[in-house]
Amino acid sequence: MGSEDLFKKRKARSQKDQQRKIGFCKSYDRVLIVCEGERTEPLYFEGFKKEYDLSSANVVVTDASSLGSDPMNIIKYAEQLYRESQAENNAFDRVFCVFDKDQHTNYDTAVRRLLNVNSNFTAITSVPCFEYWFLLHFEYTTKPFSSALAVISELKRYIPAYTKNNSGVFKTLKEKMPTAIRNAVKVNAYVSKISTDNPSTKVVDLVKYLLELNQKQ
């Protein structure tokens, strides 16, 4: 066996080892979604992946809850995972940092940092909280909310048994997603005109992006 043949065999074996390590990626973007919450956001996006059959090798959902809920910690963790993916020659094409405004004092700093980190990084913010996106599946409202608890209280008018540990929340909301998208786009345009962000949600941007990935399969 010549040295060229031996090199080709070693290269093929190395590629197979790498594929076993990361799984088989499909032809669309490789995406990292880093969530503030330990349960609510990851459960929603994992449910999305399952319902739309998005590859786990392409769409990776994780949380930074062990580092605390400070948005800056979420961004630093996302940067770390991005660097690791580059080192493994399997870099993420897009990185989404999902966090709420709520009572976070570093919220504005975190949003500004993401604008300067990398063009592939995007802040998926909700004001005051992620559950506002859920609420928009049922109603259009631009009234300001004083807290996350106020949003959840409103949401429970439609989902009385709602909890943050609800693993079936995506299925519950899926059929109303077109309504949520329309409402979110309308809300975001409205609050931008009146120079406020309460309420608003950029989750709609990530959802629309994931739907586009689904169309590429």
C-alpha positions as CSV (number, residue, x, y, z in Angstrom):
1,M,0.0,0.0,0.0
2,G,1.4,3.4,-1.0
3,S,1.9,6.3,1.3
4,E,-0.9,8.2,-0.5
5,D,-3.4,5.4,0.0
6,L,-2.4,5.2,3.7
7,F,-2.9,9.0,4.1
8,K,-6.4,8.8,2.5
9,K,-7.4,6.0,4.9
10,R,-6.2,7.9,7.9
11,K,-8.0,11.0,6.7
12,A,-11.3,9.1,6.2
13,R,-10.9,7.5,9.6
14,S,-10.4,10.9,11.2
15,Q,-13.5,12.3,9.4
16,K,-15.6,9.4,10.7
17,D,-14.3,10.0,14.3
18,Q,-15.3,13.6,14.0
19,Q,-18.7,12.8,12.7
20,R,-19.3,10.4,15.6
21,K,-18.3,13.1,18.0
22,I,-20.6,15.8,16.7
23,G,-23.3,13.9,14.9
24,F,-24.3,14.3,11.3
25,C,-25.0,17.9,10.3
26,K,-27.5,18.6,7.6
27,S,-26.9,21.2,4.9
28,Y,-28.5,24.2,6.7
29,D,-26.9,26.4,9.3
30,R,-25.4,25.2,12.5
31,V,-27.0,27.1,15.3
32,L,-26.3,27.7,19.0
33,I,-29.2,28.9,21.3
34,V,-28.0,29.8,24.8
35,C,-30.9,30.5,27.1
36,E,-31.1,32.4,30.4
37,G,-33.6,30.1,32.0
38,E,-33.0,26.5,33.0
39,R,-36.4,25.2,31.9
40,T,-38.8,27.6,30.1
41,E,-36.8,28.6,27.1
42,P,-34.9,25.3,26.6
43,L,-38.1,23.3,26.8
44,Y,-39.7,25.5,24.3
45,F,-36.9,25.4,21.8
46,E,-36.3,21.6,22.3
47,G,-40.1,21.2,21.6
48,F,-39.7,23.3,18.5
49,K,-36.8,21.1,17.3
50,K,-38.8,17.9,17.8
51,E,-41.9,19.1,16.1
52,Y,-40.1,20.4,13.1
53,D,-37.5,17.6,13.0
54,L,-34.5,20.0,13.2
55,S,-31.2,18.1,13.5
56,S,-29.6,18.2,17.0
57,A,-26.3,18.3,15.3
58,N,-27.4,21.6,13.6
59,V,-29.5,23.2,16.3
60,V,-27.9,23.1,19.8
61,V,-30.0,24.4,22.7
62,T,-28.3,24.9,26.1
63,D,-28.7,27.1,29.1
64,A,-26.4,29.2,31.3
65,S,-28.5,28.9,34.5
66,S,-25.6,27.5,36.4
67,L,-23.8,30.8,35.9
68,G,-26.7,32.9,37.2
69,S,-29.3,34.9,35.2
70,D,-27.1,37.9,34.5
71,P,-27.2,38.6,30.7
72,M,-23.5,39.2,30.6
73,N,-22.8,35.7,31.9
74,I,-25.0,34.3,29.2
75,I,-23.0,36.1,26.5
76,K,-19.7,35.1,27.9
77,Y,-20.8,31.4,28.0
78,A,-22.0,31.7,24.4
79,E,-18.7,33.1,23.4
80,Q,-16.9,30.3,25.1
81,L,-19.0,27.6,23.3
82,Y,-18.5,29.4,20.0
83,R,-14.7,29.4,20.5
84,E,-14.8,25.7,21.3
85,S,-16.8,25.0,18.2
86,Q,-14.2,26.8,16.1
87,A,-11.4,24.8,17.7
88,E,-13.2,21.6,16.8
89,N,-13.5,22.8,13.1
90,N,-17.3,22.8,13.5
91,A,-18.1,26.4,14.1
92,F,-21.6,27.6,14.7
93,D,-23.0,29.8,11.8
94,R,-25.3,31.7,14.2
95,V,-25.4,32.2,17.9
96,F,-28.5,33.4,19.7
97,C,-28.5,34.6,23.3
98,V,-32.0,34.4,24.8
99,F,-32.6,36.6,27.9
100,D,-35.2,38.8,29.5
101,K,-35.0,42.4,30.6
102,D,-37.0,41.9,33.8
103,Q,-35.0,43.4,36.7
104,H,-31.5,42.8,35.2
105,T,-29.2,45.9,35.8
106,N,-26.8,44.7,33.1
107,Y,-29.4,44.3,30.4
108,D,-28.5,47.3,28.3
109,T,-24.8,46.6,28.6
110,A,-25.3,43.0,27.4
111,V,-27.4,44.2,24.4
112,R,-24.6,46.6,23.4
113,R,-21.9,44.0,23.9
114,L,-23.7,41.6,21.5
115,L,-23.7,44.3,18.8
116,N,-19.9,44.4,18.9
117,V,-19.0,40.8,19.6
118,N,-19.6,39.1,16.3
119,S,-22.0,39.7,13.4
120,N,-23.1,36.0,13.9
121,F,-24.3,36.8,17.5
122,T,-27.9,38.0,18.1
123,A,-29.7,39.1,21.2
124,I,-33.1,37.5,21.5
125,T,-34.6,39.7,24.2
126,S,-38.0,39.8,25.8
127,V,-39.5,42.6,27.9
128,P,-40.3,42.0,30.6
129,C,-40.0,38.2,30.1
130,F,-40.1,35.2,27.7
131,E,-43.7,34.5,28.6
132,Y,-44.8,37.6,26.8
133,W,-44.1,35.7,23.6
134,F,-46.4,33.0,24.9
135,L,-49.1,35.5,25.7
136,L,-49.0,36.9,22.1
137,H,-50.3,33.5,20.9
138,F,-53.6,34.4,22.5
139,E,-53.9,38.2,22.4
140,Y,-52.4,41.4,21.0
141,T,-51.5,43.7,23.8
142,T,-49.1,46.7,24.1
143,K,-49.8,47.5,27.7
144,P,-46.6,47.8,29.8
145,F,-46.0,45.0,32.4
146,S,-44.5,45.8,35.7
147,S,-42.9,42.3,36.1
148,A,-42.6,38.8,34.8
149,L,-45.2,37.7,37.4
150,A,-47.7,40.1,35.8
151,V,-47.2,38.5,32.4
152,I,-47.6,35.0,33.8
153,S,-50.7,36.0,35.6
154,E,-52.2,37.2,32.3
155,L,-51.0,34.1,30.5
156,K,-52.8,31.9,33.0
157,R,-56.1,33.2,31.8
158,Y,-55.4,31.1,28.7
159,I,-53.3,28.3,30.2
160,P,-54.5,28.0,33.8
161,A,-52.0,25.2,34.6
162,Y,-49.0,27.0,33.1
163,T,-45.7,26.4,34.9
164,K,-42.1,27.0,33.9
165,N,-41.5,23.3,33.9
166,N,-44.1,22.5,31.3
167,S,-42.4,20.3,28.8
168,G,-45.4,20.3,26.5
169,V,-45.7,24.1,26.1
170,F,-44.6,24.1,22.5
171,K,-47.3,21.6,21.5
172,T,-49.8,23.7,23.4
173,L,-48.9,26.8,21.5
174,K,-47.9,25.5,18.1
175,E,-51.2,25.9,16.3
176,K,-51.4,29.5,17.4
177,M,-47.9,30.4,16.2
178,P,-49.0,32.3,13.1
179,T,-51.1,34.6,15.4
180,A,-48.1,35.1,17.7
181,I,-45.8,36.0,14.8
182,R,-48.3,38.6,13.5
183,N,-48.8,40.0,17.0
184,A,-45.1,40.2,17.8
185,V,-44.2,41.9,14.5
186,K,-47.0,44.4,15.1
187,V,-46.1,45.1,18.7
188,N,-42.3,45.5,18.0
189,A,-43.1,48.0,15.2
190,Y,-45.5,49.9,17.6
191,V,-43.2,50.2,20.6
192,S,-40.3,51.3,18.3
193,K,-42.4,54.2,17.1
194,I,-43.1,55.4,20.6
195,S,-39.5,54.8,21.8
196,T,-40.1,52.2,24.4
197,D,-39.5,48.4,24.7
198,N,-42.2,47.4,27.3
199,P,-43.6,45.1,26.1
200,S,-41.7,43.6,23.2
201,T,-40.0,40.3,22.2
202,K,-37.4,39.4,19.7
203,V,-38.2,35.7,20.1
204,V,-40.3,36.1,16.9
205,D,-37.1,36.7,15.0
206,L,-35.5,33.4,16.2
207,V,-38.8,31.5,15.5
208,K,-39.0,32.8,12.0
209,Y,-35.3,31.9,11.4
210,L,-35.9,28.3,12.7
211,L,-38.9,28.0,10.4
212,E,-36.7,29.0,7.5
213,L,-34.2,26.2,8.4
214,N,-37.1,23.8,8.4
215,Q,-37.9,24.8,4.9
216,K,-34.3,24.0,3.8
217,Q,-34.5,20.3,4.9
